[in-house]
Amino acid sequence: RDSEIVVENITINKSSNTITDVIEGLNLNLHDVTDSGETANVLVENNNAGVKSKITDFITKYNSVITAVEGYSKWDAELKIGGALFGDSQGSSLKSTLGTLIGSKNAGMNEDQFYQTLSQVGVELTNSGKLELDSTKFNKAIEDNFDEAIKLFAGSSNISGEAPDKF
């Protein structure tokens, strides 16, 4: 049989027991049949591990950019040749600009926003210009103030379900 669910008083029929396109970001795996008129409650929890995975992925990609810029800015003594950015201030300027963006208060935040900078939630800028995740600080921020941390990562204090204009 087709599955049938009611969300916000709208009846939805699907040919599968796995429903992925009704509530954004939520997959429903239906296992049981309820009697007519009977309801089933769904508990939706914060996906702390998923958020951490996305932030870790961002850190890895950010650090890859920094490593690439450093590589293009180096002098290879063995080959006696400089990288494409060797002697060009643009590499240093890019690293500096990225570091400033990471360390600064998010421009989309309200003054009363709980978290204002990435370092407050454990995303730390090291002396080498790369990022590290302080897992203890991150886990505490996510567990204690999930919605507030998400506002910081979304780049907006509006997390009403609307997609932010930018990330």
C-alpha positions in Angstrom: 0.0 0.0 0.0 0.9 3.6 -0.4 2.0 5.4 2.7 -0.1 8.3 3.9 0.9 11.0 6.3 -0.6 14.2 7.5 1.7 17.2 8.0 0.2 20.6 9.1 -3.3 19.2 8.2 -2.2 18.3 4.6 -2.6 14.7 3.6 0.4 13.4 1.6 0.4 10.0 -0.2 3.7 8.3 -1.2 4.4 5.0 -2.9 7.3 4.4 -0.6 7.8 4.1 3.2 10.8 6.4 3.0 9.7 10.0 2.7 12.4 12.6 1.9 10.7 15.5 0.3 8.0 16.6 2.6 9.9 18.4 5.5 13.1 20.0 4.4 16.1 18.3 6.0 14.1 15.5 7.4 13.8 11.9 6.2 11.0 9.8 7.5 11.2 6.0 7.5 7.8 4.7 8.2 7.7 1.3 10.0 4.2 0.7 11.3 0.6 1.2 10.3 -1.7 3.2 12.6 -5.4 2.7 12.9 -7.7 5.3 11.3 -7.9 8.3 13.5 -4.8 7.2 15.5 -1.7 9.5 15.4 1.9 8.8 15.6 4.3 11.4 17.1 7.6 12.1 15.5 10.5 13.3 17.6 13.0 15.4 15.7 16.3 16.0 17.4 19.2 18.3 16.6 21.8 16.6 14.4 24.9 17.6 16.4 27.1 15.1 14.6 25.9 16.3 11.2 26.7 19.9 12.1 30.1 18.9 13.3 30.7 17.0 10.1 29.8 20.0 8.0 32.1 22.3 10.1 35.0 19.9 9.9 34.5 19.7 6.1 34.6 23.5 5.9 37.8 23.6 8.0 39.4 21.0 5.7 38.5 22.9 2.6 39.6 26.2 4.1 43.0 24.7 5.1 43.4 23.3 1.6 43.0 26.8 0.2 45.6 28.1 2.6 48.0 25.3 1.7 47.5 25.9 -2.0 48.3 29.6 -1.6 51.4 28.8 0.4 52.5 26.3 -2.2 52.1 28.8 -5.1 54.0 31.4 -3.1 57.1 29.2 -2.4 60.5 29.2 -3.9 61.6 25.7 -4.9 65.4 25.8 -4.2 66.0 22.5 -5.9 64.3 23.5 -9.2 65.3 27.1 -8.7 61.9 28.3 -9.6 59.2 30.2 -7.8 55.5 29.2 -7.6 53.0 31.1 -9.6 52.5 33.6 -6.7 56.1 33.8 -5.7 57.1 37.5 -5.1 53.4 38.5 -5.6 51.7 40.1 -2.6 48.3 38.7 -3.7 48.9 35.4 -1.9 49.7 37.0 1.4 46.8 39.4 0.9 44.4 36.6 0.3 45.6 34.7 3.4 45.3 37.9 5.5 41.8 38.7 4.1 40.5 35.1 4.8 42.0 35.2 8.3 40.2 38.5 9.0 36.9 37.2 7.7 37.2 34.1 9.9 38.2 36.0 13.0 35.7 38.9 12.6 32.2 39.2 13.9 29.7 38.1 11.4 28.1 41.1 9.7 24.7 39.5 9.5 24.4 39.1 13.3 22.3 41.2 15.7 24.2 42.9 18.5 22.4 40.7 21.0 23.3 37.4 19.2 24.7 34.9 21.7 27.6 33.8 19.5 29.3 36.5 17.4 32.5 34.8 16.2 33.6 31.3 15.1 36.2 31.1 17.9 33.3 31.3 20.4 32.1 27.9 19.1 35.6 26.3 18.8 36.6 27.1 15.3 40.1 28.5 16.0 42.5 30.3 13.7 46.0 29.1 14.3 49.3 31.1 14.0 49.9 29.3 10.7 46.7 30.8 9.3 44.9 27.5 9.2 41.8 26.5 11.2 41.4 23.9 13.9 38.4 22.7 15.7 38.4 22.7 19.5 36.0 19.8 19.9 35.3 20.3 23.6 34.3 24.0 23.0 32.3 23.1 19.9 30.4 20.2 21.5 29.6 22.4 24.5 28.3 25.2 22.2 26.2 22.9 20.1 24.8 21.0 23.1 24.1 24.1 25.2 22.9 26.5 22.5 22.2 24.6 19.3 19.9 27.2 17.7 22.3 30.1 18.6 25.3 28.2 17.0 23.3 27.5 13.9 22.5 31.1 13.6 26.2 31.9 13.5 26.9 29.2 10.9 24.0 30.3 8.8 25.3 33.9 8.7 22.0 35.3 9.9 20.0 35.6 13.1 16.9 34.5 11.1 16.6 30.7 11.2 12.9 30.5 10.5 13.4 27.8 7.9 14.0 30.2 5.1 17.3 29.7 3.3 19.8 32.4 4.1 20.9 34.7 1.3 24.5 33.7 1.7 26.8 31.4 3.7 
